[in-house]
C-alpha cells in the first residue's frame, strides 16, 4: 500500500472462498445483500462493507485534506457510507473513476463502459483515480476479466456484486481503454 494517500485503504482478511464467478454476474437471490456502515476503528472513521457472511474495512478516512472545506474525515465517512448504501441498493452498479466538476473522483455507473453517474467521493487534485480504485479493490491480473492494460488511457469498472459474491477472488474488474 502506498503511503500518504488521502484515504488509507486496506482489507481485513477474507473468509472462506465462495465459488468463482464471472464479471457479468446477474443480480439474483444468490447475490449476497450488501450494506455499508460508518464506524470508528482504532480512532479512525471507517466505512465498513457488510454481507451476511463477512465484513471488511472498505475505506479508512484519515487525511484531513478536505477539512478546510468542512469535510472532515468523520463527515466524509458518514456521507460516503450513505451514498454507497443508496447506490448499491440499486441493481447492476459498477464502481469506476472519472472526473466530475473538474475534479478526479471515484464514482458509480449503472452500465459497463459508461461514465460517472453518481459521486462516491472526490479525490485530491494530484491523486490518480485509477490507482486509488486499484488500491481499494487490490486489483491484480487475477481478478481482471482480460489483460490489465497500463500503457493506454483506461477506465476500470468494478462489478460490486461480483466482488462481494467472490469475496474479491473472482474476475470482477474490466477496463475500457481508448486508442493511443
C-alpha positions in Angstrom: 0.0 0.0 0.0 1.3 3.4 -0.9 1.9 6.0 1.9 0.4 9.4 2.2 -2.9 8.6 0.4 -5.8 10.8 1.3 -7.5 7.6 2.2 -5.8 4.7 3.8 -7.4 1.7 2.2 -7.0 -1.8 3.3 -8.9 -5.0 3.6 -9.4 -7.3 6.5 -8.6 -11.0 6.0 -11.2 -12.7 3.8 -13.4 -15.6 4.9 -13.5 -18.9 3.1 -13.7 -18.7 -0.7 -17.0 -18.6 -2.5 -17.4 -20.3 -5.8 -15.7 -18.5 -8.7 -18.0 -16.2 -10.7 -17.6 -14.2 -13.9 -17.6 -10.4 -14.4 -21.2 -10.4 -15.6 -22.9 -11.9 -12.6 -26.7 -11.1 -12.8 -28.5 -9.7 -9.8 -30.2 -12.7 -8.2 -31.3 -14.1 -4.9 -27.9 -15.8 -4.7 -26.1 -12.5 -4.7 -25.4 -11.6 -1.1 -27.0 -8.4 0.2 -24.5 -5.6 0.8 -24.6 -2.8 3.2 -22.1 -0.3 4.5 -21.6 1.2 8.0 -19.6 4.0 9.2 -17.6 3.0 12.4 -14.7 4.3 14.4 -12.0 1.7 14.3 -8.7 2.4 16.0 -9.6 6.1 16.3 -10.2 6.4 12.5 -13.6 6.9 10.8 -14.0 3.8 8.7 -16.5 2.7 6.0 -17.2 -1.0 6.6 -18.7 -3.3 3.9 -21.0 -5.9 5.4 -22.6 -9.0 3.9 -24.4 -11.8 5.7 -21.2 -13.9 5.6 -18.4 -11.4 6.2 -17.3 -7.8 6.9 -14.4 -5.8 5.5 -13.0 -2.5 6.3 -13.5 -0.7 3.0 -12.1 2.8 3.4 -10.3 4.4 6.4 -10.7 8.1 6.4 -7.6 9.6 8.0 -6.4 12.5 5.8 -7.8 16.0 6.9 -7.2 17.5 3.4 -10.8 18.3 2.8 -11.4 19.6 6.4 -10.8 23.2 5.3 -13.9 22.9 3.2 -15.9 21.4 6.0 -15.5 17.8 5.0 -13.7 16.2 8.0 -12.8 12.6 7.8 -15.8 11.8 10.1 -18.2 13.7 7.7 -16.7 12.1 4.6 -17.1 8.6 6.2 -20.7 9.2 7.0 -21.6 10.8 3.7 -19.8 8.2 1.6 -21.2 5.4 3.6 -24.7 6.7 3.0 -24.0 7.2 -0.7 -22.7 3.6 -1.1 -25.9 2.2 0.7 -28.1 4.3 -1.6 -26.3 3.4 -4.9 -25.9 -0.3 -4.2 -29.5 -0.8 -3.3 -30.0 -0.2 -7.0 -29.3 -3.0 -9.5 -26.2 -3.6 -11.6 -24.0 -0.9 -10.2 -20.3 -0.6 -11.0 -17.7 1.4 -9.2 -15.4 3.3 -11.6 -13.4 6.6 -11.7 -13.7 9.7 -13.7 -13.9 13.5 -13.4 -16.8 15.5 -12.1 -16.7 19.3 -11.7 -13.2 19.2 -13.0 -12.0 17.0 -10.1 -10.9 13.4 -10.0 -13.5 11.1 -8.4 -14.4 7.6 -7.5 -18.0 7.1 -8.7 -20.7 4.6 -9.8 -22.3 3.9 -13.1 -25.1 1.6 -14.0 -23.6 0.1 -17.1 -20.2 -1.2 -18.1 -18.4 1.4 -20.3 -20.5 4.4 -19.2 -19.0 7.4 -17.4 -19.8 8.5 -13.9 -23.5 8.6 -12.8 -23.1 9.2 -9.1 -20.3 10.6 -7.0 -18.9 8.3 -4.3 -16.1 10.7 -3.2 -13.8 13.4 -4.5 -10.0 12.9 -4.6 -7.3 15.4 -4.0 -6.3 17.1 -7.3 -2.9 15.3 -7.6 -4.4 11.8 -7.0 -4.7 9.4 -9.8 -8.2 7.9 -9.6 -7.2 4.7 -11.4 -4.6 4.0 -8.8 -6.9 4.8 -5.9 -9.5 2.4 -7.4 -6.9 -0.3 -7.7 -5.9 0.2 -4.1 -9.5 0.0 -2.9 -10.0 -3.4 -4.6 -6.4 -4.6 -4.6 -6.7 -5.2 -8.4 -4.3 -7.7 -10.0 -4.2 -9.6 -13.2 -6.1 -12.4 -11.5 -9.3 -10.5 -10.8 -9.5 -8.6 -14.0 -11.6 -10.1 -16.8 -8.9 -9.9 -19.6 -5.5 -8.5 -19.6 -4.6 -5.5 -17.4 -3.5 -2.7 -19.8 -1.4 0.1 -18.3 0.1 1.8 -21.3 -3.1 3.5 -22.6 -5.8 5.6 -21.2 -8.0 3.0 -19.4 -11.0 3.3 -17.1 -11.6 0.4 -14.7 -15.1 -0.9 -13.8 -15.7 -2.9 -10.7 -18.8 -5.1 -10.6 -19.6 -4.7 -6.9 -21.9 -7.7 -6.8 -19.3 -10.0 -8.4 -16.7 -8.6 -6.0 -18.9 -9.4 -3.0 -20.0 -12.8 -4.2 -16.4 -13.9 -4.9 -15.0 -12.0 -1.8 -12.5 -10.4 -4.2 -11.2 -13.7 -5.6 -13.0 -14.0 -8.9 -13.0 -11.9 -12.1 -14.9 -8.7 -11.1 -13.0 -5.9 -12.9 -12.7 -4.9 -16.5 -11.1 -2.0 -18.3 -12.2 0.1 -21.2 -9.2 1.7 -23.0 -9.1 4.4 -25.5 -6.8 4.1 -28.6 -3.4 5.8 -28.2 
